[in-house]
Amino acid sequence: MNAVKRLLREIAKYPSAVFGLIIVLLLVALAVYALVTIPYSEAVRLWRGGETVWYQNPKNVPPAWFNLFSARKLPESFAVKAGEEGFTKTVTPGEQNTSKIDFTYSFEFDYDEFPQELLLYFDAKYESKSPFVSIYLITPDDREIRISDFGVSQRQTFRFSQDEKLQRRLRRVEPMKGLFAVPDSDPMTPLKGTYQLVINGLTFEPDSDVNAEFVMHGQLYGLAGTDHNRRDIMVALLYGAPVAMAFGLLAALGTSILSMSISAIGTWYGGWLDEVIQRITEINLVLPFLAILIMVGTFYSRSIWTILGVTILLSIFTGSIKTYRAIFLQVKESTYIEAARAYGASDFRIIFTYLIPRMIPLLIPALVSAVPSYVFLEASLAVLGLGDPVLPTWGKLVNDAFTNGALYKSQYYWILEPAALLMITGLGFAMLGFALDRIFNPRLRGV
Amino acid sequence: MTLEIEAEGAGTKRTSANSTFSRVGRFVLMRLVLLFFTIVAGVYLTILIANMGGYVDTIMKNDIRERVTTSVAAATANQNISTETRRSMIEQRIALEERRLGLDRPFVERSFRYLGNALRLQLGRAVYMVSDNGSREVRNIILERLPPTLLLMGTSQLFLFFFSVLIALTLSRAYGSFWDKLVITLSPTSAAPPWFYGIFFILVFAAVLKVLPFGGMVDAPPPANTFDYIVNVLKHLILPAGSLIISALFFSIYNWRTFFLIYSSEDYVDMAKAKGLSDRDIERRYILRPTLPTIVTNFALLVITLWSGATLTETVFLWPGLGRTIFRAIGFYDTPVIVGTTIIYAYLLALTVFLLDFIYALVDPRVKIGGGSHP
């Protein structure tokens, strides 16, 4: 406990280290939060669920808080089901087993741009005679615009912009503009105020029922916007945190510990074992690291655990083994090791109780500084298209954005959000690692 | 008495000259053998991985079967042929294609053939890939992509190297100053890889400011005369090289500066200052000299990375280089190309490592070739 307190006091001397530590702790907290609120199966469902999960969101829109910074307010999206949140549904039974079902929903529209789309999803229950609905929109200046009337099948989607009769009725103007614009304005500006959607339904059977869901695809959505598949980017941003942290930390930890252990064993036993380890290191130098990862990803499996395993395997036998070896060689000759050998300590005990603990102070900064490179490695593979196929990660977002030309289409938020998170992660760990390096490395003290 | 000593002296001199020669000779031989063995092992391992121990054969065979079947079924000339004849036609074509790609032999045999050819630098012909001027020869494919990679990596790494060493040298004298603190604060920015900065650069300079191109090496269509062509290429070079440089710059400067500081805190430097030598003399003779082996090592390793290229940076900027070619080759299961690039890289690496030992001996008087254990 004292050692930790001393360490923290040392870290406090470097402001950048404190900053880095705070960032790291925040990231860990974010990762834990993400894992708790969105368990794995839920994350997969949200990310790969398909139309049924994403239908309520607009396509390729920026986050909702953009409105705080722009003069022209863009419409936000919403979705309401009948019977909740002001979407009233009244059933009035009539004669001969018919009944009237009336839906009304009032919503505010105080924006300077038109929405992307309005949709109505109908669910009807009937045996032979399908219910009939008439849809109207009442504008703030009390015009009643007839949208459509039709018989509803069991599952029916009504897209306002794609109804031809509506287009004709609006005199060939695109429905979103036609419905919301101030009449005869040029250029078309939206009419602000309270709109009311009215649906008059008529059912012809005793047990017949109609349910509706009203969705408006605005030009903004959520905390992070949506992508080309209507997915909420926030899900990927949240869930990318534990993935990135797990990958980075596990890879860095695994590589450091294995590297150090192998180096210690080799140095201690000397002889042919040492030579073999050196040769393996040289062979590993020849192998093209990224190319092999790409090959494993393409031919074998893109699962993140496979990639993690191969990364660790290829990263153990690197130059750090030589560095550790040099230090171990020095330590090996010291007197207390000689004493240990004299009292008959087994090789195993000497290596793991004496040699390796000497290394740990030097190991820690290297470990912390290595985490960003592994986080970015995972992102790199995702950008190349070889990321884990199931999980939403930050690299995946960058890849999606890049493949869909986000930069050309000015959808900067799509790239900037995961990129910013990657950068913050990298900076946090790097700053902490730097300071730890200066604390632990005796040659750098005071420099 | 004197005669005896002289005779002894002469004898010792001859043996010592002989012993140096035999020592160096033995060392060179051993090194070459070891390096060769390393190359063989490394390349063979790459071949195994590039074929997933023969699994890729299965993928390719299935791929061939599907392609041939669909093409035969789709050809209108085959509509009236009976199913048996069509089936035998399909099998014939599949067998032919497999023979072309060498899939009719077991994988192990082919792997050794690849290895042998690669070691003799007979790179053969690619399976599917074609170079821009139409050649299937792996040598041509690689040679065509090599200049852009060399251009990109060369300018960025050389600039980075010399710039960071020189700045670090100056900075090591100004310990604790504003610039020093600035470099230290900015060094964690190197945590981000070059392609990361590349995306930001494209965002700012190409998308928003519209002053520099989004990617590629040259405008399409390229300018007619040579001078404009060169200027155009340089214009396209700015962003990719810039991202490579910025990504590593501050960390490089920091490393070199720390390195120089450690060496400039030695006693003999203090003595030189007390003697009243000029700063430049101190730098040159007392700081640069002992650090030269490390600088040279780093430079040699840098030269090696020139060939491997930066795969992701090239992908982000659509730069037609070797890194992207390897990536595409993997996507095509094109083993000859993958092996070809690996073997060239391996030979260059081995050559550089080999030469390094001699350069060490030249530069560091404490090092004797073949003497003492290797660090």
Interface residues (C-beta under 8 A of the other chain):
Chain A: S16 G20 Q278 R279 E282 I283 N284 L285 V286 L287 P288 L290 A291 I292 I294 M295 V296 T298 F299 Y300 K322 A326 P372 S373 F376 A379 S380 V383 L384 V398 F402 L407 Y408 S410 Y412 I415 L416 A419 L422 M423 G426 L427 F429 A430 M431 G433 F434 R443 L444 V447
Chain B: L34 L35 F37 T38 I39 A41 G42 V43 L45 T46 I49 A50 M52 Y55 V56 I59 Y175 I184 T185 S187 P188 T189 S190 A191 A192 P193 W195 F196 I199 F200 I202 L203 A206 A207 F214 T258 L261 I262 S265 S308 T311 L312 T315 V316 I326 F327 I330 G331 Y333 I338 T341 T342 Y345 A346 L349 A350 V353 H374 P375
